[in-house]
Amino acid sequence: MVSTTENKHGSGLVKIEEAAEILNMGVSSVYKLVSTKVLPSFKYGRTIRIKREDLEKFISEHYVTRRTWG
């Protein structure tokens, strides 16, 4: 079985759909992050790919440990 953070080819690239699953977001939300350049990506053939290290950096920069309300 392939882990959630590792695609079937084991490469350092993930597709939009894989990134959406890892981030627990909708595909359209990930497309929005990519189109606004919040999440770096590049075109590989006719698909958009995200470097795994860029995805991990995005996660670490947006990780919330405690939210203050009020």
CHARMM internal coordinates of N, CA and C (Angstrom, degrees):
IC EDIT
DIST 1 N 1 CA 1.4539
DIST 1 CA 1 C 1.5280
ANGL 1 N 1 CA 1 C 109.57
DIST 1 C 2 N 1.3301
ANGL 1 CA 1 C 2 N 116.31
DIHE 1 N 1 CA 1 C 2 N 140.77
DIST 2 N 2 CA 1.4569
ANGL 1 C 2 N 2 CA 122.28
DIHE 1 CA 1 C 2 N 2 CA -178.38
DIST 2 CA 2 C 1.5206
ANGL 2 N 2 CA 2 C 109.24
DIHE 1 C 2 N 2 CA 2 C -90.83
DIST 2 C 3 N 1.3398
ANGL 2 CA 2 C 3 N 116.83
DIHE 2 N 2 CA 2 C 3 N 133.94
DIST 3 N 3 CA 1.4624
ANGL 2 C 3 N 3 CA 119.65
DIHE 2 CA 2 C 3 N 3 CA 179.78
DIST 3 CA 3 C 1.5251
ANGL 3 N 3 CA 3 C 109.88
DIHE 2 C 3 N 3 CA 3 C -70.76
DIST 3 C 4 N 1.3242
ANGL 3 CA 3 C 4 N 116.69
DIHE 3 N 3 CA 3 C 4 N 160.54
DIST 4 N 4 CA 1.4612
ANGL 3 C 4 N 4 CA 121.99
DIHE 3 CA 3 C 4 N 4 CA -178.03
DIST 4 CA 4 C 1.5164
ANGL 4 N 4 CA 4 C 112.12
DIHE 3 C 4 N 4 CA 4 C -61.91
DIST 4 C 5 N 1.3330
ANGL 4 CA 4 C 5 N 117.49
DIHE 4 N 4 CA 4 C 5 N -34.23
DIST 5 N 5 CA 1.4566
ANGL 4 C 5 N 5 CA 119.68
DIHE 4 CA 4 C 5 N 5 CA -176.38
DIST 5 CA 5 C 1.5263
ANGL 5 N 5 CA 5 C 112.85
DIHE 4 C 5 N 5 CA 5 C -92.53
DIST 5 C 6 N 1.3270
ANGL 5 CA 5 C 6 N 117.37
DIHE 5 N 5 CA 5 C 6 N 7.25
DIST 6 N 6 CA 1.4545
ANGL 5 C 6 N 6 CA 120.34
DIHE 5 CA 5 C 6 N 6 CA -179.57
DIST 6 CA 6 C 1.5170
ANGL 6 N 6 CA 6 C 108.52
DIHE 5 C 6 N 6 CA 6 C -132.15
DIST 6 C 7 N 1.3461
ANGL 6 CA 6 C 7 N 116.18
DIHE 6 N 6 CA 6 C 7 N 120.71
DIST 7 N 7 CA 1.4529
ANGL 6 C 7 N 7 CA 117.77
DIHE 6 CA 6 C 7 N 7 CA -179.00
DIST 7 CA 7 C 1.5244
ANGL 7 N 7 CA 7 C 110.39
DIHE 6 C 7 N 7 CA 7 C -77.60
DIST 7 C 8 N 1.3267
ANGL 7 CA 7 C 8 N 116.66
DIHE 7 N 7 CA 7 C 8 N 172.62
DIST 8 N 8 CA 1.4577
ANGL 7 C 8 N 8 CA 120.26
DIHE 7 CA 7 C 8 N 8 CA -172.06
DIST 8 CA 8 C 1.5238
ANGL 8 N 8 CA 8 C 113.07
DIHE 7 C 8 N 8 CA 8 C -64.76
DIST 8 C 9 N 1.3243
ANGL 8 CA 8 C 9 N 117.83
DIHE 8 N 8 CA 8 C 9 N -20.42
DIST 9 N 9 CA 1.4557
ANGL 8 C 9 N 9 CA 120.63
DIHE 8 CA 8 C 9 N 9 CA 179.53
DIST 9 CA 9 C 1.5226
ANGL 9 N 9 CA 9 C 111.84
DIHE 8 C 9 N 9 CA 9 C -93.84
DIST 9 C 10 N 1.3267
ANGL 9 CA 9 C 10 N 117.19
DIHE 9 N 9 CA 9 C 10 N -10.06
DIST 10 N 10 CA 1.4494
ANGL 9 C 10 N 10 CA 121.04
DIHE 9 CA 9 C 10 N 10 CA 178.32
DIST 10 CA 10 C 1.5213
ANGL 10 N 10 CA 10 C 113.63
DIHE 9 C 10 N 10 CA 10 C 70.06
DIST 10 C 11 N 1.3200
ANGL 10 CA 10 C 11 N 117.13
DIHE 10 N 10 CA 10 C 11 N 15.42
DIST 11 N 11 CA 1.4598
ANGL 10 C 11 N 11 CA 119.59
DIHE 10 CA 10 C 11 N 11 CA -178.50
DIST 11 CA 11 C 1.5216
ANGL 11 N 11 CA 11 C 111.45
DIHE 10 C 11 N 11 CA 11 C -81.70
DIST 11 C 12 N 1.3122
ANGL 11 CA 11 C 12 N 115.90
DIHE 11 N 11 CA 11 C 12 N 173.81
DIST 12 N 12 CA 1.4504
ANGL 11 C 12 N 12 CA 121.36
DIHE 11 CA 11 C 12 N 12 CA 179.14
DIST 12 CA 12 C 1.5084
ANGL 12 N 12 CA 12 C 112.94
DIHE 11 C 12 N 12 CA 12 C -87.21
DIST 12 C 13 N 1.3356
ANGL 12 CA 12 C 13 N 117.40
DIHE 12 N 12 CA 12 C 13 N 16.21
DIST 13 N 13 CA 1.4606
ANGL 12 C 13 N 13 CA 121.73
DIHE 12 CA 12 C 13 N 13 CA -178.95
DIST 13 CA 13 C 1.5186
ANGL 13 N 13 CA 13 C 110.63
DIHE 12 C 13 N 13 CA 13 C -120.11
DIST 13 C 14 N 1.3254
ANGL 13 CA 13 C 14 N 116.19
DIHE 13 N 13 CA 13 C 14 N 143.29
DIST 14 N 14 CA 1.4596
ANGL 13 C 14 N 14 CA 120.36
DIHE 13 CA 13 C 14 N 14 CA 175.49
DIST 14 CA 14 C 1.5158
ANGL 14 N 14 CA 14 C 110.10
DIHE 13 C 14 N 14 CA 14 C -127.14
DIST 14 C 15 N 1.3050
ANGL 14 CA 14 C 15 N 115.82
DIHE 14 N 14 CA 14 C 15 N 150.21
DIST 15 N 15 CA 1.4620
ANGL 14 C 15 N 15 CA 122.33
DIHE 14 CA 14 C 15 N 15 CA 175.83
DIST 15 CA 15 C 1.5282
ANGL 15 N 15 CA 15 C 108.35
DIHE 14 C 15 N 15 CA 15 C -82.60
DIST 15 C 16 N 1.3181
ANGL 15 CA 15 C 16 N 115.54
DIHE 15 N 15 CA 15 C 16 N 166.09
DIST 16 N 16 CA 1.4634
ANGL 15 C 16 N 16 CA 121.65
DIHE 15 CA 15 C 16 N 16 CA 178.65
DIST 16 CA 16 C 1.5289
ANGL 16 N 16 CA 16 C 110.50
DIHE 15 C 16 N 16 CA 16 C -56.11
DIST 16 C 17 N 1.3189
ANGL 16 CA 16 C 17 N 117.12
DIHE 16 N 16 CA 16 C 17 N -44.30
DIST 17 N 17 CA 1.4579
ANGL 16 C 17 N 17 CA 121.29
DIHE 16 CA 16 C 17 N 17 CA -178.44
DIST 17 CA 17 C 1.5259
ANGL 17 N 17 CA 17 C 111.23
DIHE 16 C 17 N 17 CA 17 C -62.40
DIST 17 C 18 N 1.3207
ANGL 17 CA 17 C 18 N 116.67
DIHE 17 N 17 CA 17 C 18 N -40.38
DIST 18 N 18 CA 1.4623
ANGL 17 C 18 N 18 CA 120.70
DIHE 17 CA 17 C 18 N 18 CA 178.52
DIST 18 CA 18 C 1.5289
ANGL 18 N 18 CA 18 C 110.83
DIHE 17 C 18 N 18 CA 18 C -67.14
DIST 18 C 19 N 1.3308
ANGL 18 CA 18 C 19 N 116.17
DIHE 18 N 18 CA 18 C 19 N -41.59
DIST 19 N 19 CA 1.4649
ANGL 18 C 19 N 19 CA 120.59
DIHE 18 CA 18 C 19 N 19 CA 178.09
DIST 19 CA 19 C 1.5216
ANGL 19 N 19 CA 19 C 110.30
DIHE 18 C 19 N 19 CA 19 C -62.00
DIST 19 C 20 N 1.3292
ANGL 19 CA 19 C 20 N 117.06
DIHE 19 N 19 CA 19 C 20 N -40.59
DIST 20 N 20 CA 1.4648
ANGL 19 C 20 N 20 CA 121.21
DIHE 19 CA 19 C 20 N 20 CA 178.96
DIST 20 CA 20 C 1.5249
ANGL 20 N 20 CA 20 C 110.43
DIHE 19 C 20 N 20 CA 20 C -61.94
DIST 20 C 21 N 1.3174
ANGL 20 CA 20 C 21 N 117.14
DIHE 20 N 20 CA 20 C 21 N -40.30
DIST 21 N 21 CA 1.4663
ANGL 20 C 21 N 21 CA 120.69
DIHE 20 CA 20 C 21 N 21 CA 178.95
DIST 21 CA 21 C 1.5266
ANGL 21 N 21 CA 21 C 110.91
DIHE 20 C 21 N 21 CA 21 C -67.16
DIST 21 C 22 N 1.3301
ANGL 21 CA 21 C 22 N 116.72
DIHE 21 N 21 CA 21 C 22 N -43.27
DIST 22 N 22 CA 1.4643
ANGL 21 C 22 N 22 CA 120.93
DIHE 21 CA 21 C 22 N 22 CA 179.70
DIST 22 CA 22 C 1.5239
ANGL 22 N 22 CA 22 C 110.85
DIHE 21 C 22 N 22 CA 22 C -63.39
DIST 22 C 23 N 1.3365
ANGL 22 CA 22 C 23 N 116.37
DIHE 22 N 22 CA 22 C 23 N -41.65
DIST 23 N 23 CA 1.4615
ANGL 22 C 23 N 23 CA 121.62
DIHE 22 CA 22 C 23 N 23 CA -177.95
DIST 23 CA 23 C 1.5302
ANGL 23 N 23 CA 23 C 112.94
DIHE 22 C 23 N 23 CA 23 C -82.63
DIST 23 C 24 N 1.3241
ANGL 23 CA 23 C 24 N 115.83
DIHE 23 N 23 CA 23 C 24 N -8.03
DIST 24 N 24 CA 1.4601
ANGL 23 C 24 N 24 CA 121.23
DIHE 23 CA 23 C 24 N 24 CA -176.24
DIST 24 CA 24 C 1.5306
ANGL 24 N 24 CA 24 C 110.95
DIHE 23 C 24 N 24 CA 24 C 57.37
DIST 24 C 25 N 1.3346
ANGL 24 CA 24 C 25 N 114.13
DIHE 24 N 24 CA 24 C 25 N 47.94
DIST 25 N 25 CA 1.4688
ANGL 24 C 25 N 25 CA 122.82
DIHE 24 CA 24 C 25 N 25 CA -179.94
DIST 25 CA 25 C 1.5162
ANGL 25 N 25 CA 25 C 108.83
DIHE 24 C 25 N 25 CA 25 C -128.32
DIST 25 C 26 N 1.3035
ANGL 25 CA 25 C 26 N 114.86
DIHE 25 N 25 CA 25 C 26 N 168.25
DIST 26 N 26 CA 1.4457
ANGL 25 C 26 N 26 CA 119.73
DIHE 25 CA 25 C 26 N 26 CA 173.02
DIST 26 CA 26 C 1.5215
ANGL 26 N 26 CA 26 C 110.60
DIHE 25 C 26 N 26 CA 26 C -77.22
DIST 26 C 27 N 1.3156
ANGL 26 CA 26 C 27 N 116.04
DIHE 26 N 26 CA 26 C 27 N 154.80
DIST 27 N 27 CA 1.4634
ANGL 26 C 27 N 27 CA 121.68
DIHE 26 CA 26 C 27 N 27 CA 180.00
DIST 27 CA 27 C 1.5274
ANGL 27 N 27 CA 27 C 110.35
DIHE 26 C 27 N 27 CA 27 C -59.66
DIST 27 C 28 N 1.3274
ANGL 27 CA 27 C 28 N 117.74
DIHE 27 N 27 CA 27 C 28 N -40.43
DIST 28 N 28 CA 1.4628
ANGL 27 C 28 N 28 CA 120.53
DIHE 27 CA 27 C 28 N 28 CA -178.99
DIST 28 CA 28 C 1.5308
ANGL 28 N 28 CA 28 C 111.52
DIHE 27 C 28 N 28 CA 28 C -64.43
DIST 28 C 29 N 1.3192
ANGL 28 CA 28 C 29 N 116.87
DIHE 28 N 28 CA 28 C 29 N -33.20
DIST 29 N 29 CA 1.4747
ANGL 28 C 29 N 29 CA 120.33
DIHE 28 CA 28 C 29 N 29 CA 177.14
DIST 29 CA 29 C 1.5208
ANGL 29 N 29 CA 29 C 111.09
DIHE 28 C 29 N 29 CA 29 C -66.79
DIST 29 C 30 N 1.3195
ANGL 29 CA 29 C 30 N 116.60
DIHE 29 N 29 CA 29 C 30 N -38.78
DIST 30 N 30 CA 1.4708
ANGL 29 C 30 N 30 CA 120.09
DIHE 29 CA 29 C 30 N 30 CA 178.28
DIST 30 CA 30 C 1.5223
ANGL 30 N 30 CA 30 C 109.52
DIHE 29 C 30 N 30 CA 30 C -68.88
DIST 30 C 31 N 1.3366
ANGL 30 CA 30 C 31 N 117.96
DIHE 30 N 30 CA 30 C 31 N -40.46
DIST 31 N 31 CA 1.4637
ANGL 30 C 31 N 31 CA 120.49
DIHE 30 CA 30 C 31 N 31 CA 175.71
DIST 31 CA 31 C 1.5292
ANGL 31 N 31 CA 31 C 110.65
DIHE 30 C 31 N 31 CA 31 C -58.30
DIST 31 C 32 N 1.3237
ANGL 31 CA 31 C 32 N 116.82
DIHE 31 N 31 CA 31 C 32 N -38.62
DIST 32 N 32 CA 1.4599
ANGL 31 C 32 N 32 CA 120.82
DIHE 31 CA 31 C 32 N 32 CA 179.14
DIST 32 CA 32 C 1.5243
ANGL 32 N 32 CA 32 C 110.56
DIHE 31 C 32 N 32 CA 32 C -65.72
DIST 32 C 33 N 1.3382
ANGL 32 CA 32 C 33 N 118.00
DIHE 32 N 32 CA 32 C 33 N -43.23
DIST 33 N 33 CA 1.4622
ANGL 32 C 33 N 33 CA 121.65
DIHE 32 CA 32 C 33 N 33 CA 176.89
DIST 33 CA 33 C 1.5282
ANGL 33 N 33 CA 33 C 110.72
DIHE 32 C 33 N 33 CA 33 C -60.17
DIST 33 C 34 N 1.3229
ANGL 33 CA 33 C 34 N 116.14
DIHE 33 N 33 CA 33 C 34 N -39.46
DIST 34 N 34 CA 1.4640
ANGL 33 C 34 N 34 CA 121.16
DIHE 33 CA 33 C 34 N 34 CA 179.81
DIST 34 CA 34 C 1.5251
ANGL 34 N 34 CA 34 C 110.53
DIHE 33 C 34 N 34 CA 34 C -70.38
DIST 34 C 35 N 1.3266
ANGL 34 CA 34 C 35 N 117.46
DIHE 34 N 34 CA 34 C 35 N -45.07
DIST 35 N 35 CA 1.4696
ANGL 34 C 35 N 35 CA 120.10
DIHE 34 CA 34 C 35 N 35 CA -176.78
DIST 35 CA 35 C 1.5236
ANGL 35 N 35 CA 35 C 112.73
DIHE 34 C 35 N 35 CA 35 C -67.84
DIST 35 C 36 N 1.3310
ANGL 35 CA 35 C 36 N 116.94
DIHE 35 N 35 CA 35 C 36 N -28.00
DIST 36 N 36 CA 1.4647
ANGL 35 C 36 N 36 CA 120.34
DIHE 35 CA 35 C 36 N 36 CA 177.92
DIST 36 CA 36 C 1.5357
ANGL 36 N 36 CA 36 C 111.75
DIHE 35 C 36 N 36 CA 36 C -91.28
DIST 36 C 37 N 1.3421
ANGL 36 CA 36 C 37 N 115.29
DIHE 36 N 36 CA 36 C 37 N 3.35
DIST 37 N 37 CA 1.4735
ANGL 36 C 37 N 37 CA 123.01
DIHE 36 CA 36 C 37 N 37 CA 177.68
DIST 37 CA 37 C 1.5303
ANGL 37 N 37 CA 37 C 113.65
DIHE 36 C 37 N 37 CA 37 C 64.57
DIST 37 C 38 N 1.3185
ANGL 37 CA 37 C 38 N 116.82
DIHE 37 N 37 CA 37 C 38 N 20.77
DIST 38 N 38 CA 1.4606
ANGL 37 C 38 N 38 CA 121.35
DIHE 37 CA 37 C 38 N 38 CA 173.42
DIST 38 CA 38 C 1.5293
ANGL 38 N 38 CA 38 C 108.67
DIHE 37 C 38 N 38 CA 38 C -72.50
DIST 38 C 39 N 1.3196
ANGL 38 CA 38 C 39 N 115.44
DIHE 38 N 38 CA 38 C 39 N -35.40
DIST 39 N 39 CA 1.4582
ANGL 38 C 39 N 39 CA 122.72
DIHE 38 CA 38 C 39 N 39 CA 177.10
DIST 39 CA 39 C 1.5308
ANGL 39 N 39 CA 39 C 107.82
DIHE 38 C 39 N 39 CA 39 C -115.23
DIST 39 C 40 N 1.3435
ANGL 39 CA 39 C 40 N 117.68
DIHE 39 N 39 CA 39 C 40 N 111.22
DIST 40 N 40 CA 1.4689
ANGL 39 C 40 N 40 CA 120.46
DIHE 39 CA 39 C 40 N 40 CA -178.24
DIST 40 CA 40 C 1.5320
ANGL 40 N 40 CA 40 C 111.82
DIHE 39 C 40 N 40 CA 40 C -61.42
DIST 40 C 41 N 1.3222
ANGL 40 CA 40 C 41 N 115.69
DIHE 40 N 40 CA 40 C 41 N 143.59
DIST 41 N 41 CA 1.4619
ANGL 40 C 41 N 41 CA 120.89
DIHE 40 CA 40 C 41 N 41 CA 179.53
DIST 41 CA 41 C 1.5203
ANGL 41 N 41 CA 41 C 109.04
DIHE 40 C 41 N 41 CA 41 C -155.82
DIST 41 C 42 N 1.3167
ANGL 41 CA 41 C 42 N 115.37
DIHE 41 N 41 CA 41 C 42 N 174.77
DIST 42 N 42 CA 1.4606
ANGL 41 C 42 N 42 CA 120.62
DIHE 41 CA 41 C 42 N 42 CA 173.96
DIST 42 CA 42 C 1.5194
ANGL 42 N 42 CA 42 C 108.49
DIHE 41 C 42 N 42 CA 42 C -151.36
DIST 42 C 43 N 1.3140
ANGL 42 CA 42 C 43 N 114.36
DIHE 42 N 42 CA 42 C 43 N 161.90
DIST 43 N 43 CA 1.4492
ANGL 42 C 43 N 43 CA 119.66
DIHE 42 CA 42 C 43 N 43 CA -178.87
DIST 43 CA 43 C 1.5237
ANGL 43 N 43 CA 43 C 108.63
DIHE 42 C 43 N 43 CA 43 C -91.78
DIST 43 C 44 N 1.3184
ANGL 43 CA 43 C 44 N 115.96
DIHE 43 N 43 CA 43 C 44 N 130.03
DIST 44 N 44 CA 1.4610
ANGL 43 C 44 N 44 CA 123.23
DIHE 43 CA 43 C 44 N 44 CA 178.89
DIST 44 CA 44 C 1.5168
ANGL 44 N 44 CA 44 C 106.35
DIHE 43 C 44 N 44 CA 44 C -122.51
DIST 44 C 45 N 1.3235
ANGL 44 CA 44 C 45 N 115.75
DIHE 44 N 44 CA 44 C 45 N 100.67
DIST 45 N 45 CA 1.4647
ANGL 44 C 45 N 45 CA 119.19
DIHE 44 CA 44 C 45 N 45 CA -172.16
DIST 45 CA 45 C 1.5140
ANGL 45 N 45 CA 45 C 108.60
DIHE 44 C 45 N 45 CA 45 C 68.46
DIST 45 C 46 N 1.3291
ANGL 45 CA 45 C 46 N 115.86
DIHE 45 N 45 CA 45 C 46 N -123.99
DIST 46 N 46 CA 1.4678
ANGL 45 C 46 N 46 CA 119.75
DIHE 45 CA 45 C 46 N 46 CA 178.36
DIST 46 CA 46 C 1.5180
ANGL 46 N 46 CA 46 C 112.39
DIHE 45 C 46 N 46 CA 46 C -103.49
DIST 46 C 47 N 1.3289
ANGL 46 CA 46 C 47 N 117.25
DIHE 46 N 46 CA 46 C 47 N 10.16
DIST 47 N 47 CA 1.4587
ANGL 46 C 47 N 47 CA 120.00
DIHE 46 CA 46 C 47 N 47 CA 179.78
DIST 47 CA 47 C 1.5258
ANGL 47 N 47 CA 47 C 110.58
DIHE 46 C 47 N 47 CA 47 C -118.69
DIST 47 C 48 N 1.2966
ANGL 47 CA 47 C 48 N 115.01
DIHE 47 N 47 CA 47 C 48 N 157.30
DIST 48 N 48 CA 1.4650
ANGL 47 C 48 N 48 CA 121.15
DIHE 47 CA 47 C 48 N 48 CA 177.31
DIST 48 CA 48 C 1.5151
ANGL 48 N 48 CA 48 C 107.74
DIHE 47 C 48 N 48 CA 48 C -96.41
DIST 48 C 49 N 1.3282
ANGL 48 CA 48 C 49 N 116.01
DIHE 48 N 48 CA 48 C 49 N 134.06
DIST 49 N 49 CA 1.4653
ANGL 48 C 49 N 49 CA 121.03
DIHE 48 CA 48 C 49 N 49 CA 179.27
DIST 49 CA 49 C 1.5216
ANGL 49 N 49 CA 49 C 109.22
DIHE 48 C 49 N 49 CA 49 C -123.07
DIST 49 C 50 N 1.3065
ANGL 49 CA 49 C 50 N 114.71
DIHE 49 N 49 CA 49 C 50 N 151.70
DIST 50 N 50 CA 1.4577
ANGL 49 C 50 N 50 CA 122.23
DIHE 49 CA 49 C 50 N 50 CA 178.69
DIST 50 CA 50 C 1.5189
ANGL 50 N 50 CA 50 C 107.36
DIHE 49 C 50 N 50 CA 50 C -123.65
DIST 50 C 51 N 1.3160
ANGL 50 CA 50 C 51 N 116.28
DIHE 50 N 50 CA 50 C 51 N 133.03
DIST 51 N 51 CA 1.4603
ANGL 50 C 51 N 51 CA 119.13
DIHE 50 CA 50 C 51 N 51 CA 176.40
DIST 51 CA 51 C 1.5207
ANGL 51 N 51 CA 51 C 108.16
DIHE 50 C 51 N 51 CA 51 C -67.74
DIST 51 C 52 N 1.3173
ANGL 51 CA 51 C 52 N 115.72
DIHE 51 N 51 CA 51 C 52 N 136.93
DIST 52 N 52 CA 1.4679
ANGL 51 C 52 N 52 CA 120.72
DIHE 51 CA 51 C 52 N 52 CA -179.77
DIST 52 CA 52 C 1.5252
ANGL 52 N 52 CA 52 C 110.68
DIHE 51 C 52 N 52 CA 52 C -57.72
DIST 52 C 53 N 1.3387
ANGL 52 CA 52 C 53 N 117.36
DIHE 52 N 52 CA 52 C 53 N -38.56
DIST 53 N 53 CA 1.4709
ANGL 52 C 53 N 53 CA 120.20
DIHE 52 CA 52 C 53 N 53 CA -179.91
DIST 53 CA 53 C 1.5248
ANGL 53 N 53 CA 53 C 111.41
DIHE 52 C 53 N 53 CA 53 C -65.87
DIST 53 C 54 N 1.3402
ANGL 53 CA 53 C 54 N 118.21
DIHE 53 N 53 CA 53 C 54 N -35.12
DIST 54 N 54 CA 1.4693
ANGL 53 C 54 N 54 CA 121.02
DIHE 53 CA 53 C 54 N 54 CA 176.14
DIST 54 CA 54 C 1.5255
ANGL 54 N 54 CA 54 C 110.73
DIHE 53 C 54 N 54 CA 54 C -68.11
DIST 54 C 55 N 1.3217
ANGL 54 CA 54 C 55 N 116.67
DIHE 54 N 54 CA 54 C 55 N -37.01
DIST 55 N 55 CA 1.4602
ANGL 54 C 55 N 55 CA 120.80
DIHE 54 CA 54 C 55 N 55 CA 178.22
DIST 55 CA 55 C 1.5280
ANGL 55 N 55 CA 55 C 110.33
DIHE 54 C 55 N 55 CA 55 C -66.85
DIST 55 C 56 N 1.3296
ANGL 55 CA 55 C 56 N 116.55
DIHE 55 N 55 CA 55 C 56 N -43.42
DIST 56 N 56 CA 1.4644
ANGL 55 C 56 N 56 CA 120.38
DIHE 55 CA 55 C 56 N 56 CA 178.22
DIST 56 CA 56 C 1.5265
ANGL 56 N 56 CA 56 C 111.47
DIHE 55 C 56 N 56 CA 56 C -64.91
DIST 56 C 57 N 1.3403
ANGL 56 CA 56 C 57 N 116.82
DIHE 56 N 56 CA 56 C 57 N -37.31
DIST 57 N 57 CA 1.4684
ANGL 56 C 57 N 57 CA 120.66
DIHE 56 CA 56 C 57 N 57 CA 177.27
DIST 57 CA 57 C 1.5282
ANGL 57 N 57 CA 57 C 109.96
DIHE 56 C 57 N 57 CA 57 C -65.02
DIST 57 C 58 N 1.3322
ANGL 57 CA 57 C 58 N 116.82
DIHE 57 N 57 CA 57 C 58 N -42.83
DIST 58 N 58 CA 1.4590
ANGL 57 C 58 N 58 CA 121.42
DIHE 57 CA 57 C 58 N 58 CA 178.24
DIST 58 CA 58 C 1.5244
ANGL 58 N 58 CA 58 C 110.19
DIHE 57 C 58 N 58 CA 58 C -59.19
DIST 58 C 59 N 1.3221
ANGL 58 CA 58 C 59 N 116.64
DIHE 58 N 58 CA 58 C 59 N -44.27
DIST 59 N 59 CA 1.4622
ANGL 58 C 59 N 59 CA 121.03
DIHE 58 CA 58 C 59 N 59 CA -179.71
DIST 59 CA 59 C 1.5230
ANGL 59 N 59 CA 59 C 110.33
DIHE 58 C 59 N 59 CA 59 C -62.60
DIST 59 C 60 N 1.3262
ANGL 59 CA 59 C 60 N 116.89
DIHE 59 N 59 CA 59 C 60 N -47.12
DIST 60 N 60 CA 1.4669
ANGL 59 C 60 N 60 CA 119.45
DIHE 59 CA 59 C 60 N 60 CA -177.71
DIST 60 CA 60 C 1.5268
ANGL 60 N 60 CA 60 C 112.11
DIHE 59 C 60 N 60 CA 60 C -66.40
DIST 60 C 61 N 1.3299
ANGL 60 CA 60 C 61 N 117.95
DIHE 60 N 60 CA 60 C 61 N -33.73
DIST 61 N 61 CA 1.4640
ANGL 60 C 61 N 61 CA 121.11
DIHE 60 CA 60 C 61 N 61 CA 179.87
DIST 61 CA 61 C 1.5259
ANGL 61 N 61 CA 61 C 112.34
DIHE 60 C 61 N 61 CA 61 C -74.97
DIST 61 C 62 N 1.3211
ANGL 61 CA 61 C 62 N 117.70
DIHE 61 N 61 CA 61 C 62 N -23.06
DIST 62 N 62 CA 1.4593
ANGL 61 C 62 N 62 CA 121.30
DIHE 61 CA 61 C 62 N 62 CA -176.11
DIST 62 CA 62 C 1.5213
ANGL 62 N 62 CA 62 C 112.70
DIHE 61 C 62 N 62 CA 62 C -111.24
DIST 62 C 63 N 1.3063
ANGL 62 CA 62 C 63 N 116.57
DIHE 62 N 62 CA 62 C 63 N 11.18
DIST 63 N 63 CA 1.4594
ANGL 62 C 63 N 63 CA 121.33
DIHE 62 CA 62 C 63 N 63 CA -179.93
DIST 63 CA 63 C 1.5241
ANGL 63 N 63 CA 63 C 109.58
DIHE 62 C 63 N 63 CA 63 C -74.94
DIST 63 C 64 N 1.3128
ANGL 63 CA 63 C 64 N 116.46
DIHE 63 N 63 CA 63 C 64 N 128.67
DIST 64 N 64 CA 1.4573
ANGL 63 C 64 N 64 CA 121.66
DIHE 63 CA 63 C 64 N 64 CA -179.93
DIST 64 CA 64 C 1.5262
ANGL 64 N 64 CA 64 C 107.90
DIHE 63 C 64 N 64 CA 64 C -110.96
DIST 64 C 65 N 1.3221
ANGL 64 CA 64 C 65 N 116.07
DIHE 64 N 64 CA 64 C 65 N 119.95
DIST 65 N 65 CA 1.4615
ANGL 64 C 65 N 65 CA 119.50
DIHE 64 CA 64 C 65 N 65 CA -179.97
DIST 65 CA 65 C 1.5130
ANGL 65 N 65 CA 65 C 111.32
DIHE 64 C 65 N 65 CA 65 C -90.40
DIST 65 C 66 N 1.3151
ANGL 65 CA 65 C 66 N 116.55
DIHE 65 N 65 CA 65 C 66 N -32.54
DIST 66 N 66 CA 1.4583
ANGL 65 C 66 N 66 CA 120.58
DIHE 65 CA 65 C 66 N 66 CA -179.19
DIST 66 CA 66 C 1.5192
ANGL 66 N 66 CA 66 C 108.80
DIHE 65 C 66 N 66 CA 66 C -151.51
DIST 66 C 67 N 1.2715
ANGL 66 CA 66 C 67 N 116.42
DIHE 66 N 66 CA 66 C 67 N 132.33
DIST 67 N 67 CA 1.4539
ANGL 66 C 67 N 67 CA 121.54
DIHE 66 CA 66 C 67 N 67 CA -179.18
DIST 67 CA 67 C 1.5271
ANGL 67 N 67 CA 67 C 108.74
DIHE 66 C 67 N 67 CA 67 C -106.47
DIST 67 C 68 N 1.3115
ANGL 67 CA 67 C 68 N 116.29
DIHE 67 N 67 CA 67 C 68 N 131.85
DIST 68 N 68 CA 1.4608
ANGL 67 C 68 N 68 CA 119.17
DIHE 67 CA 67 C 68 N 68 CA 177.16
DIST 68 CA 68 C 1.5238
ANGL 68 N 68 CA 68 C 108.58
DIHE 67 C 68 N 68 CA 68 C -100.38
DIST 68 C 69 N 1.2708
ANGL 68 CA 68 C 69 N 115.54
DIHE 68 N 68 CA 68 C 69 N 133.15
DIST 69 N 69 CA 1.4539
ANGL 68 C 69 N 69 CA 121.81
DIHE 68 CA 68 C 69 N 69 CA -178.87
DIST 69 CA 69 C 1.5129
ANGL 69 N 69 CA 69 C 109.94
DIHE 68 C 69 N 69 CA 69 C -110.45
DIST 69 C 70 N 1.2854
ANGL 69 CA 69 C 70 N 116.35
DIHE 69 N 69 CA 69 C 70 N 137.25
DIST 70 N 70 CA 1.3857
ANGL 69 C 70 N 70 CA 116.27
DIHE 69 CA 69 C 70 N 70 CA 168.64
DIST 70 CA 70 C 1.3947
ANGL 70 N 70 CA 70 C 127.60
DIHE 69 C 70 N 70 CA 70 C 125.99
END
COOR INIT
IC SEED 1 N 1 CA 1 C
IC BUILD
